[in-house]
Amino acid sequence: MTTSAASTIDGPDPTAVAAQNDAFRKLACLGVIPSQPIKGRMHLTSSLAMAEDGLALEAVQAVGEFDVFEPENDPSGWHDFGAVDIRGEKIFWKIDLYEADSDFRYGAEAPDNPATTMRVLTIMMASDW
């Protein structure tokens, strides 16, 4: 049995999903090119995008640099959600995983396969949640 077949039967490999999510965040937020192609998009909520004094830029950079994953804030081990504080504002970020060819209608069947998974990183003010 191959590793990819095992992932499909037993569930996705959380270590692979976490590494791909981290690589995508660093690409989207910091421009760090990953070792393998990772498909995805980044979105800012309108309230964050319209915030004054460069708050959005600081938030994007902080999300890209985020690396404090613990069982309390990352129970699945996927590195798909986090929160940062910027100038007293709580900022949330979330990565959702979709089938790459589904127009964002269906969740990823094999989230640990970057060839078939599209990531969507949303960065928002906590009040948008």
For each residue, the residues with C-beta under 8 A, 3 or more apart:
1: 5 6
2: 5 6
3: 6 7 13
4: 7 8 110 113
5: 1 2 8 9
6: 1 2 3 9 10
7: 3 4 10 11 12 13 16 110 112 113
8: 4 5 109 110
9: 5 6
10: 6 7
11: 7
12: 7 16 17 110 111 112
13: 3 7 16 17 112
14: 17 18 76 77 78
15: 18 19 77
16: 7 12 13 19 20 112
17: 12 13 14 20 21 77 78 79 80 97 111 112
18: 14 15 21 22 69 77 78 79
19: 15 16 22 23
20: 16 17 23 24 38 112 114 117 119
21: 17 18 24 25 78 79 80 95 119
22: 18 19 25 26 67 79
23: 19 20 26 27 32 34 35 36 38
24: 20 21 27 28 34 38 40 95 119 121
25: 21 22 28 29 63 64 66 79 93 95 121
26: 22 23 29 30 32 34 64
27: 23 24 30 31 32 33 34 38 40
28: 24 25 40 41 42 64 121
29: 25 26 42 60 61 63 64 65 121
30: 26 27 61 64 65
31: 27
32: 23 26 27 64
33: 27
34: 23 24 26 27 37 38
35: 23
36: 23 114
37: 34 114
38: 20 23 24 27 34 114 119
39: 100 114 117 118 119
40: 24 27 28 95 118 119 120 121
41: 28 118 119 120 121
42: 28 29 60 120 121 122 123
43: 120 121 122 123
44: 48 49 56 59 60 122 123 124
45: 48 49 122 123 124 125 128
46: 49 50
47: 50 51 124 125 127 128
48: 44 45 51 55 56 59 91 123 124 125 128
49: 44 45 46 56
50: 46 47
51: 47 48 55 56 89 125
52: 55
53:
54: 57 58
55: 48 51 52 58 59 86 87 89
56: 44 48 49 51 59 60 123
57: 54 60 61
58: 54 55 61 62 86 87
59: 44 48 55 56 62 63 84 86 91 123
60: 29 42 44 56 57 63 64 123
61: 29 30 57 58 64 65
62: 58 59 65 66 84 86 91
63: 25 29 59 60 66 82 84 91 93 121 123
64: 25 26 28 29 30 32 60 61
65: 29 30 61 62
66: 25 62 63 82 84 93
67: 22
68: 73 82
69: 18 73 74 77 79 82
70: 73 74
71: 74 75
72: 75
73: 68 69 70 81 82 83
74: 69 70 71 77 78 79 80 81
75: 71 72
76: 14 80
77: 14 15 17 18 69 74
78: 14 17 18 21 74 95 111
79: 17 18 21 22 25 69 74 82 95
80: 17 21 74 76 94 95 96 97
81: 73 74 92 93 94 95
82: 63 66 68 69 73 79 92 93
83: 73 90 91 92 93 126
84: 59 62 63 66 90 91 93
85: 88 89 90 91
86: 55 58 59 62 89 91
87: 55 58
88: 85
89: 51 55 85 86 125 126
90: 83 84 85 125 126
91: 48 59 62 63 83 84 85 86 123 124 125 126
92: 81 82 83 123 124 125 126 128 129
93: 25 63 66 81 82 83 84 121 122 123 124
94: 80 81 121 122 124
95: 21 24 25 40 78 79 80 81 119 120 121 122
96: 80 107 119 120 122
97: 17 80 107 108 111 117 118 119 120
98: 102 104 105 106 107 108 117 118 119 120
99: 102 105 106 107 108 109 116 117 118
100: 39 108 115 116 117 118
101: 116
102: 98 99 105 106 118
103:
104: 98 118 120
105: 98 99 102
106: 98 99 102 109
107: 96 97 98 99 111
108: 97 98 99 100 111 113 116 117 118
109: 8 99 106 116
110: 4 7 8 12 113 116 117
111: 12 17 78 97 107 108 117
112: 7 12 13 16 17 20 117
113: 4 7 108 110 116 117
114: 20 36 37 38 39 117
115: 100
116: 99 100 101 108 109 110 113
117: 20 39 97 98 99 100 108 110 111 112 113 114
118: 39 40 41 97 98 99 100 102 104 108
119: 20 21 24 38 39 40 41 95 96 97 98
120: 40 41 42 43 95 96 97 98 104
121: 24 25 28 29 40 41 42 43 63 93 94 95
122: 42 43 44 45 93 94 95 96
123: 42 43 44 45 48 56 59 60 63 91 92 93
124: 44 45 47 48 91 92 93 94 128 129
125: 45 47 48 51 89 90 91 92 128
126: 83 89 90 91 92 129
127: 47
128: 45 47 48 92 124 125
129: 92 124 126
